[in-house]
Amino acid sequence: MEASKPGDGGLFIFLPDSISSRIYAWQSHFKEYIKMPKPHLTLMYPPYISRDVWNIHRPEIARRTKLTAPFEVEFTKTGFFKDPFFLYIAPSDTEELDTLNSQLSAVCPENIQGLNLEPFIPHASIGTFATEESTLYAQKQLETFMKKTDLKFTVKEIFYTVLDDDFRWKVHDIISLGRKK
């Protein structure tokens, strides 16, 4: 997984404030935790879509997004990536996310060809830790936290965001999902 740089853009689903605030409260217990952007699901991996590419592909992405009804996501699993150690939560059912990812990735496949690809794993990054040991410790704590916390919400829109020169992800476009369930 390569680090983001200014100008990189991506398609995200932001978690609602009710869930984000609980995640922030949990994260505050860890000194090693490095603050992440607002909790989100990355909809396309790799997520880097420049503004020029976005402007070209936006109409087709919007058309395809409108074909998808709002759907529920519930986080029930944890995991982590290595190098660096990114702890994450993952939904139990990813069928709608997988389908949406496939449909949108087909619009601009040149965006993802030639990069270090991994299979699409729908997840929300929770934090970065220095060692595997500290990540495993945090993961155990996170699993306990998740048992006591409702982490379910309805996805109604996707966000196109860009990492600006000040290294902050900023929303540049919002596309609502289509037909009602």
Rosetta blueprint (number, residue, H / E / L):
1 M L
2 E L
3 A L
4 S L
5 K L
6 P L
7 G L
8 D L
9 G E
10 G E
11 L E
12 F E
13 I E
14 F E
15 L L
16 P L
17 D H
18 S H
19 I H
20 S H
21 S H
22 R H
23 I H
24 Y H
25 A H
26 W H
27 Q H
28 S L
29 H L
30 F L
31 K L
32 E L
33 Y L
34 I E
35 K L
36 M L
37 P L
38 K L
39 P L
40 H E
41 L E
42 T E
43 L L
44 M L
45 Y L
46 P L
47 P L
48 Y L
49 I L
50 S L
51 R H
52 D H
53 V H
54 W H
55 N H
56 I H
57 H H
58 R H
59 P H
60 E H
61 I H
62 A H
63 R H
64 R H
65 T H
66 K H
67 L L
68 T L
69 A L
70 P L
71 F E
72 E E
73 V E
74 E E
75 F E
76 T E
77 K E
78 T E
79 G E
80 F E
81 F E
82 K L
83 D L
84 P L
85 F E
86 F E
87 L E
88 Y E
89 I E
90 A E
91 P E
92 S L
93 D L
94 T L
95 E H
96 E H
97 L H
98 D H
99 T H
100 L H
101 N H
102 S H
103 Q H
104 L H
105 S H
106 A L
107 V L
108 C L
109 P H
110 E H
111 N H
112 I L
113 Q L
114 G L
115 L L
116 N L
117 L L
118 E L
119 P L
120 F L
121 I L
122 P L
123 H L
124 A E
125 S E
126 I E
127 G E
128 T E
129 F E
130 A L
131 T L
132 E H
133 E H
134 S H
135 T H
136 L H
137 Y H
138 A H
139 Q H
140 K H
141 Q H
142 L H
143 E H
144 T H
145 F H
146 M H
147 K H
148 K L
149 T L
150 D L
151 L L
152 K E
153 F E
154 T E
155 V E
156 K L
157 E E
158 I E
159 F E
160 Y E
161 T E
162 V E
163 L E
164 D L
165 D L
166 D L
167 F L
168 R L
169 W E
170 K E
171 V E
172 H E
173 D E
174 I E
175 I E
176 S E
177 L L
178 G L
179 R L
180 K L
181 K L
